Amino acid sequence: YDTASLVTANAFKKTGYTFDGWSTKEDNTGIYQTITSEDLTDVAGEEQEQITNYLLGLDDASGIYFYNNNYYAFNLTETNGATSEIFAQWKANTYTIYFHGNGGLTSNREDVYTQVVTYDTQPQFSPMAFTQTGYTFTNWNTDPKGEGTSYSASDRANNLTSKPNGKVDLYAQWQA
C-alpha cells in the first residue's frame, strides 16, 4: 500500500486484437492513466520510487498508471496487503482489403481500390467498381487465377486476417 507496484508484463493473446493496457474494471471504465516525464521532473529516486512519490503527492491517487512502457498499480484497495483484479484491455486490429481489377478498371482507370476493415466487424465488401469490356464479373478470389478462396460481391468481410494493419488481396474474376 502507498507503493507503486510494477505490473507483470502482459502475456495474454487475443486473436484479432492488440493489447491496449490494463484496467481496474472489466468494462474498460477504469483504464490506466499516463504519467509523463514532465510529471516526474522534480521527483527524486529510481523510476518506481519516483512514481510512488509522485502519486503520494496527489489527492486520492489510485489505479493503474503507465510510464516508460511499464504499468504500475497504486492503492487499488483501501486495505494494505489486499489483492485486486486487473483486466487486460484490447483494441480490435484493422486491416486493408485490396480489390484488384485483374484486367478490369474503375471509371477513373484505376486497377485497384481499398477498403479498411476492423476485426470482428462484418461490413459488406465495397461495391464492385471494375468493368472489363466483353466480360462479366463473377466473384472475388484470393488468387488472380481463381484458384484460392472465392467470395461473392455480396459477401461480408468477416475476419479475413487477424494481423494488425494486415493486408488482404482479392482479385476480380471475369467470365467472357
Z-matrix of the N, CA and C atoms (Angstrom, degrees):
N
C 1 1.452
C 2 1.518 1 108.65
N 3 1.321 2 117.38 1 144.82
C 4 1.468 3 123.70 2 -177.38
C 5 1.527 4 112.46 3 59.84
N 6 1.343 5 116.03 4 25.76
C 7 1.467 6 122.06 5 175.00
C 8 1.527 7 108.23 6 -136.21
N 9 1.314 8 115.90 7 131.48
C 10 1.472 9 119.59 8 177.21
C 11 1.528 10 107.75 9 -72.68
N 12 1.332 11 116.52 10 121.88
C 13 1.462 12 121.75 11 -179.27
C 14 1.513 13 109.67 12 -105.98
N 15 1.327 14 115.39 13 128.77
C 16 1.460 15 120.59 14 178.59
C 17 1.524 16 109.27 15 -66.14
N 18 1.325 17 116.62 16 127.53
C 19 1.459 18 122.13 17 178.97
C 20 1.524 19 107.80 18 -85.03
N 21 1.321 20 116.25 19 135.08
C 22 1.462 21 121.28 20 179.13
C 23 1.526 22 109.35 21 -56.28
N 24 1.308 23 116.38 22 139.24
C 25 1.469 24 121.05 23 -179.98
C 26 1.525 25 110.33 24 -57.37
N 27 1.312 26 116.14 25 147.42
C 28 1.460 27 120.71 26 179.98
C 29 1.525 28 110.68 27 -65.48
N 30 1.327 29 116.26 28 128.02
C 31 1.469 30 121.57 29 176.60
C 32 1.525 31 110.66 30 -115.59
N 33 1.322 32 116.79 31 3.55
C 34 1.456 33 121.41 32 -178.10
C 35 1.523 34 110.76 33 -83.96
N 36 1.308 35 115.30 34 153.97
C 37 1.470 36 122.77 35 175.67
C 38 1.522 37 107.63 36 -129.62
N 39 1.311 38 116.06 37 146.42
C 40 1.457 39 121.93 38 175.11
C 41 1.526 40 106.45 39 -139.83
N 42 1.312 41 116.41 40 115.66
C 43 1.459 42 121.78 41 -176.18
C 44 1.527 43 110.68 42 -55.86
N 45 1.338 44 115.21 43 128.32
C 46 1.459 45 121.30 44 177.57
C 47 1.510 46 114.82 45 83.47
N 48 1.317 47 116.79 46 4.43
C 49 1.460 48 121.30 47 -176.78
C 50 1.520 49 110.68 48 -131.53
N 51 1.341 50 115.11 49 156.18
C 52 1.453 51 122.77 50 175.94
C 53 1.522 52 108.22 51 -116.04
N 54 1.318 53 116.28 52 135.97
C 55 1.467 54 121.31 53 177.76
C 56 1.521 55 109.08 54 -57.51
N 57 1.348 56 116.18 55 133.37
C 58 1.460 57 121.01 56 -175.31
C 59 1.521 58 112.04 57 -126.76
N 60 1.316 59 117.06 58 23.07
C 61 1.457 60 119.42 59 175.91
C 62 1.519 61 112.91 60 112.98
N 63 1.326 62 114.43 61 178.54
C 64 1.461 63 122.31 62 179.54
C 65 1.511 64 109.57 63 -107.49
N 66 1.305 65 115.90 64 153.05
C 67 1.454 66 121.96 65 179.12
C 68 1.520 67 108.98 66 -138.07
N 69 1.305 68 116.43 67 154.17
C 70 1.459 69 120.62 68 176.09
C 71 1.528 70 111.05 69 -86.28
N 72 1.321 71 116.88 70 -6.66
C 73 1.470 72 121.11 71 -179.93
C 74 1.519 73 109.47 72 -132.18
N 75 1.319 74 115.52 73 142.95
C 76 1.459 75 121.44 74 -176.80
C 77 1.531 76 112.59 75 -63.24
N 78 1.338 77 116.72 76 -28.94
C 79 1.468 78 120.55 77 -177.07
C 80 1.520 79 113.18 78 -87.69
N 81 1.320 80 117.67 79 10.86
C 82 1.460 81 123.51 80 175.39
C 83 1.523 82 113.74 81 75.26
N 84 1.336 83 118.64 82 9.08
C 85 1.465 84 118.67 83 179.19
C 86 1.524 85 112.30 84 -80.21
N 87 1.317 86 117.29 85 -13.63
C 88 1.458 87 120.35 86 178.66
C 89 1.514 88 111.31 87 -107.01
N 90 1.329 89 116.35 88 39.20
C 91 1.458 90 122.13 89 -174.55
C 92 1.529 91 110.45 90 -62.20
N 93 1.310 92 115.18 91 154.73
C 94 1.457 93 121.60 92 -177.90
C 95 1.524 94 111.70 93 -61.78
N 96 1.329 95 113.67 94 159.11
C 97 1.459 96 121.31 95 174.05
C 98 1.523 97 107.79 96 -111.85
N 99 1.304 98 116.66 97 149.90
C 100 1.461 99 120.94 98 -178.12
C 101 1.524 100 110.05 99 -98.19
N 102 1.313 101 114.26 100 135.48
C 103 1.466 102 121.38 101 172.43
C 104 1.522 103 106.24 102 -105.00
N 105 1.314 104 116.94 103 132.81
C 106 1.464 105 120.51 104 -179.67
C 107 1.527 106 110.24 105 -100.23
N 108 1.315 107 116.11 106 163.33
C 109 1.468 108 119.97 107 177.90
C 110 1.531 109 110.47 108 -62.71
N 111 1.327 110 117.10 109 -28.88
C 112 1.467 111 120.44 110 177.43
C 113 1.528 112 110.71 111 -65.19
N 114 1.361 113 116.42 112 -33.35
C 115 1.466 114 119.90 113 178.31
C 116 1.524 115 111.14 114 -62.50
N 117 1.319 116 116.24 115 -29.09
C 118 1.466 117 120.90 116 -174.20
C 119 1.525 118 113.48 117 -101.85
N 120 1.328 119 117.46 118 8.28
C 121 1.467 120 121.70 119 -175.45
C 122 1.521 121 112.59 120 -54.07
N 123 1.316 122 116.97 121 -44.71
C 124 1.470 123 120.42 122 -175.11
C 125 1.524 124 112.75 123 -101.71
N 126 1.329 125 117.92 124 18.44
C 127 1.463 126 121.01 125 -177.91
C 128 1.523 127 108.95 126 -109.66
N 129 1.338 128 116.32 127 125.06
C 130 1.468 129 121.55 128 -176.64
C 131 1.527 130 110.92 129 -83.58
N 132 1.333 131 115.69 130 162.18
C 133 1.457 132 121.84 131 172.64
C 134 1.514 133 112.71 132 108.98
N 135 1.353 134 114.42 133 176.15
C 136 1.461 135 121.76 134 174.48
C 137 1.516 136 108.41 135 -71.08
N 138 1.341 137 116.94 136 169.66
C 139 1.465 138 121.52 137 -172.68
C 140 1.530 139 113.10 138 -51.63
N 141 1.306 140 118.55 139 -52.82
C 142 1.464 141 120.46 140 -176.68
C 143 1.532 142 110.79 141 -64.00
N 144 1.305 143 116.97 142 -39.32
C 145 1.458 144 121.60 143 178.26
C 146 1.536 145 110.52 144 -67.32
N 147 1.330 146 116.80 145 -40.50
C 148 1.467 147 120.73 146 177.28
C 149 1.528 148 110.56 147 -59.70
N 150 1.315 149 115.69 148 -45.93
C 151 1.469 150 119.58 149 -177.93
C 152 1.526 151 109.87 150 -64.48
N 153 1.332 152 117.09 151 -44.13
C 154 1.466 153 120.49 152 177.98
C 155 1.521 154 110.35 153 -57.45
N 156 1.329 155 116.93 154 -49.68
C 157 1.468 156 120.69 155 -178.55
C 158 1.523 157 111.73 156 -63.82
N 159 1.312 158 116.54 157 -39.57
C 160 1.469 159 120.11 158 177.81
C 161 1.531 160 110.40 159 -61.98
N 162 1.333 161 117.00 160 -47.40
C 163 1.462 162 120.76 161 -177.53
C 164 1.521 163 112.26 162 -68.52
N 165 1.334 164 117.48 163 -34.09
C 166 1.466 165 120.18 164 176.11
C 167 1.522 166 111.32 165 -63.22
N 168 1.315 167 117.21 166 -26.98
C 169 1.458 168 121.45 167 179.43
C 170 1.530 169 113.91 168 -80.60
N 171 1.329 170 117.40 169 -7.21
C 172 1.460 171 121.13 170 178.77
C 173 1.521 172 110.52 171 -94.53
N 174 1.328 173 116.58 172 151.59
C 175 1.458 174 120.12 173 174.52
C 176 1.523 175 109.36 174 -76.16
N 177 1.314 176 116.76 175 127.96
C 178 1.467 177 123.06 176 174.04
C 179 1.519 178 114.24 177 54.84
N 180 1.316 179 117.88 178 40.03
C 181 1.469 180 120.77 179 177.61
C 182 1.526 181 109.37 180 -71.43
N 183 1.307 182 116.00 181 126.31
C 184 1.464 183 121.41 182 172.93
C 185 1.515 184 107.32 183 -162.40
N 186 1.325 185 115.66 184 149.96
C 187 1.450 186 119.64 185 177.86
C 188 1.508 187 112.34 186 130.83
N 189 1.329 188 114.48 187 -158.78
C 190 1.457 189 122.38 188 178.81
C 191 1.527 190 107.36 189 -106.51
N 192 1.321 191 115.71 190 135.03
C 193 1.458 192 121.14 191 -178.31
C 194 1.523 193 109.01 192 -125.91
N 195 1.318 194 115.53 193 143.08
C 196 1.455 195 122.01 194 -178.47
C 197 1.515 196 108.91 195 -115.14
N 198 1.341 197 115.62 196 128.42
C 199 1.459 198 120.30 197 176.49
C 200 1.522 199 108.68 198 -153.04
N 201 1.322 200 116.91 199 132.56
C 202 1.456 201 123.24 200 172.95
C 203 1.544 202 112.10 201 53.22
N 204 1.338 203 115.99 202 46.19
C 205 1.475 204 123.67 203 179.55
C 206 1.522 205 114.08 204 65.03
N 207 1.309 206 117.83 205 18.89
C 208 1.466 207 122.18 206 176.32
C 209 1.521 208 110.06 207 -125.47
N 210 1.324 209 115.13 208 150.92
C 211 1.460 210 121.57 209 175.68
C 212 1.524 211 108.51 210 -109.18
N 213 1.335 212 115.92 211 138.37
C 214 1.453 213 122.87 212 179.28
C 215 1.524 214 109.05 213 -125.60
N 216 1.327 215 115.86 214 136.97
C 217 1.466 216 121.49 215 173.88
C 218 1.522 217 107.03 216 -98.33
N 219 1.328 218 115.28 217 139.60
C 220 1.460 219 119.55 218 -178.94
C 221 1.522 220 109.57 219 -142.10
N 222 1.326 221 115.66 220 118.06
C 223 1.471 222 122.80 221 174.86
C 224 1.533 223 112.54 222 48.46
N 225 1.323 224 116.26 223 54.32
C 226 1.470 225 120.26 224 179.88
C 227 1.522 226 112.52 225 -72.31
N 228 1.319 227 117.36 226 -20.50
C 229 1.465 228 121.46 227 175.20
C 230 1.515 229 107.72 228 -127.68
N 231 1.321 230 115.87 229 168.22
C 232 1.462 231 119.67 230 177.34
C 233 1.520 232 111.47 231 -91.34
N 234 1.341 233 116.20 232 0.48
C 235 1.457 234 120.92 233 -177.33
C 236 1.525 235 109.80 234 -112.06
N 237 1.305 236 116.65 235 124.79
C 238 1.449 237 121.73 236 177.75
C 239 1.535 238 109.56 237 -62.70
N 240 1.325 239 117.59 238 128.60
C 241 1.453 240 122.62 239 178.12
C 242 1.523 241 114.96 240 88.75
N 243 1.323 242 117.96 241 -7.55
C 244 1.469 243 120.67 242 179.26
C 245 1.532 244 109.68 243 -72.87
N 246 1.314 245 116.11 244 157.32
C 247 1.467 246 120.06 245 177.71
C 248 1.523 247 110.01 246 -101.90
N 249 1.304 248 114.92 247 156.33
C 250 1.467 249 121.67 248 179.70
C 251 1.512 250 109.45 249 -136.63
N 252 1.312 251 115.85 250 153.04
C 253 1.456 252 120.88 251 173.67
C 254 1.517 253 109.19 252 -94.80
N 255 1.318 254 115.22 253 139.93
C 256 1.454 255 119.56 254 168.91
C 257 1.523 256 107.24 255 -124.34
N 258 1.314 257 116.52 256 157.58
C 259 1.458 258 121.60 257 -171.58
C 260 1.520 259 110.49 258 -125.66
N 261 1.331 260 114.94 259 134.10
C 262 1.462 261 120.02 260 174.93
C 263 1.521 262 108.37 261 -68.94
N 264 1.309 263 115.92 262 138.87
C 265 1.461 264 121.92 263 176.60
C 266 1.527 265 107.98 264 -110.03
N 267 1.309 266 116.35 265 143.36
C 268 1.463 267 121.67 266 -173.49
C 269 1.514 268 111.29 267 -127.46
N 270 1.311 269 115.20 268 144.71
C 271 1.461 270 122.14 269 175.86
C 272 1.529 271 107.17 270 -117.51
N 273 1.337 272 115.78 271 128.26
C 274 1.468 273 120.12 272 -179.67
C 275 1.531 274 109.88 273 -64.61
N 276 1.329 275 115.47 274 135.16
C 277 1.465 276 120.99 275 177.67
C 278 1.524 277 109.79 276 -72.23
N 279 1.312 278 115.79 277 152.75
C 280 1.460 279 120.82 278 171.08
C 281 1.522 280 107.99 279 -112.08
N 282 1.323 281 114.18 280 154.25
C 283 1.461 282 120.12 281 175.91
C 284 1.515 283 108.26 282 -143.83
N 285 1.318 284 116.01 283 163.71
C 286 1.458 285 120.86 284 -177.48
C 287 1.520 286 109.38 285 -116.22
N 288 1.333 287 114.57 286 131.16
C 289 1.462 288 120.76 287 173.40
C 290 1.521 289 106.98 288 -95.87
N 291 1.316 290 115.93 289 126.38
C 292 1.456 291 122.17 290 176.01
C 293 1.526 292 107.30 291 -102.53
N 294 1.326 293 115.95 292 113.35
C 295 1.460 294 122.08 293 177.26
C 296 1.524 295 107.47 294 -91.71
N 297 1.323 296 116.68 295 117.67
C 298 1.461 297 122.35 296 -178.80
C 299 1.524 298 108.89 297 -102.78
N 300 1.337 299 115.35 298 134.37
C 301 1.461 300 120.84 299 -179.20
C 302 1.519 301 113.01 300 -66.54
N 303 1.318 302 117.46 301 -27.65
C 304 1.462 303 121.29 302 176.92
C 305 1.536 304 110.54 303 52.20
N 306 1.326 305 114.84 304 47.31
C 307 1.469 306 121.21 305 -177.11
C 308 1.511 307 112.71 306 109.27
N 309 1.322 308 116.93 307 -21.38
C 310 1.462 309 121.61 308 177.89
C 311 1.512 310 111.13 309 -95.89
N 312 1.328 311 116.07 310 160.88
C 313 1.457 312 121.83 311 -179.81
C 314 1.522 313 109.83 312 -131.73
N 315 1.345 314 115.65 313 154.19
C 316 1.459 315 120.14 314 173.22
C 317 1.528 316 108.16 315 -79.43
N 318 1.323 317 116.05 316 175.06
C 319 1.466 318 120.13 317 177.72
C 320 1.526 319 111.20 318 -63.52
N 321 1.319 320 117.54 319 -21.19
C 322 1.467 321 122.35 320 177.16
C 323 1.525 322 111.80 321 -91.92
N 324 1.331 323 115.63 322 10.37
C 325 1.463 324 122.80 323 178.04
C 326 1.537 325 112.07 324 67.88
N 327 1.313 326 116.80 325 26.87
C 328 1.461 327 120.71 326 177.45
C 329 1.515 328 109.16 327 -95.72
N 330 1.339 329 115.73 328 150.53
C 331 1.468 330 118.75 329 -178.49
C 332 1.530 331 112.89 330 -108.42
N 333 1.346 332 116.95 331 8.87
C 334 1.464 333 120.90 332 176.31
C 335 1.525 334 109.20 333 -153.33
N 336 1.318 335 116.18 334 145.61
C 337 1.460 336 121.57 335 168.82
C 338 1.520 337 107.85 336 -141.82
N 339 1.326 338 117.12 337 164.73
C 340 1.466 339 120.89 338 -171.84
C 341 1.520 340 112.19 339 -125.97
N 342 1.328 341 113.85 340 160.79
C 343 1.452 342 122.43 341 173.55
C 344 1.531 343 107.07 342 -142.27
N 345 1.332 344 116.97 343 124.94
C 346 1.461 345 121.35 344 177.74
C 347 1.526 346 108.31 345 -91.09
N 348 1.334 347 116.04 346 131.49
C 349 1.460 348 122.11 347 -174.88
C 350 1.530 349 109.23 348 -127.64
N 351 1.323 350 116.58 349 142.42
C 352 1.453 351 122.55 350 175.28
C 353 1.524 352 108.72 351 -98.29
N 354 1.312 353 116.09 352 135.57
C 355 1.467 354 121.82 353 -179.83
C 356 1.530 355 110.16 354 -55.92
N 357 1.314 356 116.20 355 143.73
C 358 1.470 357 125.31 356 -179.57
C 359 1.525 358 113.65 357 68.99
N 360 1.313 359 117.27 358 12.95
C 361 1.460 360 120.21 359 166.89
C 362 1.523 361 105.25 360 -108.20
N 363 1.278 362 117.20 361 159.58
C 364 1.462 363 119.34 362 -177.40
C 365 1.528 364 110.97 363 -130.81
N 366 1.328 365 116.85 364 61.48
C 367 1.459 366 117.70 365 178.94
C 368 1.527 367 110.53 366 -69.54
N 369 1.314 368 114.23 367 151.04
C 370 1.464 369 118.49 368 174.98
C 371 1.520 370 108.12 369 -69.07
N 372 1.333 371 115.97 370 147.91
C 373 1.456 372 119.18 371 176.73
C 374 1.524 373 109.52 372 -55.26
N 375 1.327 374 115.85 373 148.05
C 376 1.466 375 120.43 374 175.27
C 377 1.525 376 108.56 375 -54.14
N 378 1.334 377 116.91 376 146.12
C 379 1.471 378 119.34 377 -179.72
C 380 1.531 379 111.24 378 -57.03
N 381 1.308 380 114.75 379 145.45
C 382 1.471 381 121.18 380 178.68
C 383 1.519 382 108.87 381 -60.36
N 384 1.321 383 116.51 382 123.40
C 385 1.460 384 120.72 383 -176.62
C 386 1.527 385 112.46 384 -115.39
N 387 1.317 386 117.78 385 -0.97
C 388 1.456 387 121.17 386 -176.64
C 389 1.528 388 111.31 387 -97.62
N 390 1.307 389 114.02 388 149.06
C 391 1.471 390 120.84 389 168.88
C 392 1.517 391 107.32 390 -134.78
N 393 1.327 392 114.79 391 153.41
C 394 1.446 393 120.45 392 176.21
C 395 1.530 394 106.16 393 -143.38
N 396 1.317 395 115.63 394 118.48
C 397 1.458 396 121.45 395 -176.49
C 398 1.527 397 110.73 396 -55.17
N 399 1.331 398 114.91 397 127.42
C 400 1.462 399 120.92 398 177.46
C 401 1.519 400 114.30 399 83.59
N 402 1.334 401 118.23 400 4.31
C 403 1.459 402 121.73 401 -178.12
C 404 1.524 403 110.67 402 -129.83
N 405 1.326 404 114.96 403 153.83
C 406 1.458 405 122.45 404 175.51
C 407 1.524 406 108.21 405 -115.71
N 408 1.318 407 115.58 406 133.35
C 409 1.464 408 120.53 407 176.99
C 410 1.527 409 109.20 408 -67.01
N 411 1.339 410 116.83 409 134.34
C 412 1.465 411 120.36 410 179.22
C 413 1.535 412 112.42 411 -110.04
N 414 1.314 413 117.42 412 -43.60
C 415 1.469 414 120.60 413 -179.27
C 416 1.533 415 110.37 414 -173.20
N 417 1.327 416 114.80 415 175.90
C 418 1.460 417 122.21 416 172.47
C 419 1.514 418 107.93 417 -98.40
N 420 1.332 419 116.69 418 152.67
C 421 1.452 420 120.51 419 177.67
C 422 1.521 421 108.64 420 -147.18
N 423 1.315 422 116.27 421 149.80
C 424 1.468 423 121.05 422 179.16
C 425 1.522 424 112.35 423 -75.59
N 426 1.329 425 116.86 424 -8.04
C 427 1.456 426 122.45 425 -179.97
C 428 1.531 427 108.67 426 -122.26
N 429 1.325 428 118.67 427 134.27
C 430 1.467 429 120.06 428 -179.05
C 431 1.530 430 113.25 429 -57.08
N 432 1.327 431 117.30 430 -29.66
C 433 1.473 432 120.74 431 -178.68
C 434 1.528 433 112.37 432 -89.39
N 435 1.326 434 117.20 433 1.27
C 436 1.461 435 120.32 434 178.90
C 437 1.513 436 114.41 435 82.66
N 438 1.322 437 117.87 436 17.16
C 439 1.469 438 121.51 437 -176.09
C 440 1.529 439 112.94 438 -100.08
N 441 1.335 440 117.07 439 10.32
C 442 1.467 441 120.88 440 179.06
C 443 1.516 442 110.64 441 -106.67
N 444 1.308 443 115.57 442 -147.67
C 445 1.460 444 122.16 443 178.43
C 446 1.520 445 109.05 444 -82.58
N 447 1.344 446 115.87 445 131.92
C 448 1.475 447 121.45 446 -178.71
C 449 1.521 448 111.12 447 -100.28
N 450 1.325 449 114.81 448 147.56
C 451 1.460 450 122.99 449 175.80
C 452 1.515 451 107.98 450 -136.60
N 453 1.320 452 116.75 451 139.22
C 454 1.472 453 119.45 452 175.66
C 455 1.526 454 108.46 453 -79.22
N 456 1.305 455 116.15 454 165.39
C 457 1.466 456 120.64 455 179.87
C 458 1.529 457 111.01 456 -64.87
N 459 1.336 458 117.43 457 -23.83
C 460 1.467 459 120.41 458 -178.27
C 461 1.532 460 112.80 459 -94.34
N 462 1.334 461 117.89 460 1.65
C 463 1.464 462 120.46 461 178.76
C 464 1.520 463 111.01 462 -66.19
N 465 1.313 464 113.54 463 166.44
C 466 1.461 465 120.63 464 177.26
C 467 1.527 466 109.33 465 -108.59
N 468 1.320 467 114.69 466 147.17
C 469 1.461 468 121.18 467 178.21
C 470 1.527 469 107.48 468 -79.30
N 471 1.315 470 116.63 469 93.11
C 472 1.457 471 121.09 470 -175.54
C 473 1.523 472 110.71 471 -108.77
N 474 1.337 473 115.78 472 93.84
C 475 1.462 474 122.38 473 174.60
C 476 1.532 475 112.11 474 50.50
N 477 1.331 476 115.47 475 57.08
C 478 1.459 477 120.16 476 -179.28
C 479 1.523 478 112.35 477 -70.34
N 480 1.320 479 117.21 478 -22.39
C 481 1.468 480 122.67 479 171.34
C 482 1.519 481 107.57 480 -152.92
N 483 1.322 482 116.46 481 152.23
C 484 1.466 483 120.64 482 178.79
C 485 1.531 484 111.56 483 -104.07
N 486 1.319 485 117.53 484 -3.99
C 487 1.463 486 121.77 485 -176.47
C 488 1.528 487 111.56 486 -72.08
N 489 1.332 488 117.24 487 137.47
C 490 1.463 489 118.63 488 175.11
C 491 1.530 490 110.03 489 -64.40
N 492 1.308 491 116.47 490 134.63
C 493 1.463 492 122.92 491 -177.98
C 494 1.528 493 111.53 492 56.28
N 495 1.327 494 115.73 493 32.73
C 496 1.461 495 121.32 494 -178.98
C 497 1.512 496 112.81 495 -68.26
N 498 1.308 497 115.04 496 169.32
C 499 1.464 498 122.33 497 -178.89
C 500 1.525 499 108.18 498 -131.38
N 501 1.330 500 116.16 499 131.76
C 502 1.459 501 122.30 500 175.93
C 503 1.524 502 107.07 501 -125.18
N 504 1.321 503 116.87 502 128.04
C 505 1.459 504 121.90 503 178.15
C 506 1.517 505 109.18 504 -103.66
N 507 1.338 506 116.11 505 126.50
C 508 1.465 507 122.24 506 173.85
C 509 1.524 508 107.96 507 -122.29
N 510 1.321 509 115.02 508 136.62
C 511 1.465 510 121.40 509 -175.40
C 512 1.516 511 109.67 510 -116.03
N 513 1.338 512 114.89 511 130.87
C 514 1.462 513 119.78 512 176.12
C 515 1.516 514 109.68 513 -62.58
N 516 1.326 515 115.79 514 138.78
C 517 1.472 516 121.76 515 175.81
C 518 1.519 517 107.25 516 -111.77
N 519 1.299 518 116.45 517 137.02
C 520 1.465 519 123.03 518 -171.89
C 521 1.533 520 110.79 519 -123.94
N 522 1.328 521 114.04 520 148.65
C 523 1.463 522 120.34 521 174.16
C 524 1.518 523 108.26 522 -126.29
N 525 1.341 524 115.56 523 132.52
C 526 1.468 525 119.78 524 -179.00
C 527 1.529 526 110.56 525 -73.45
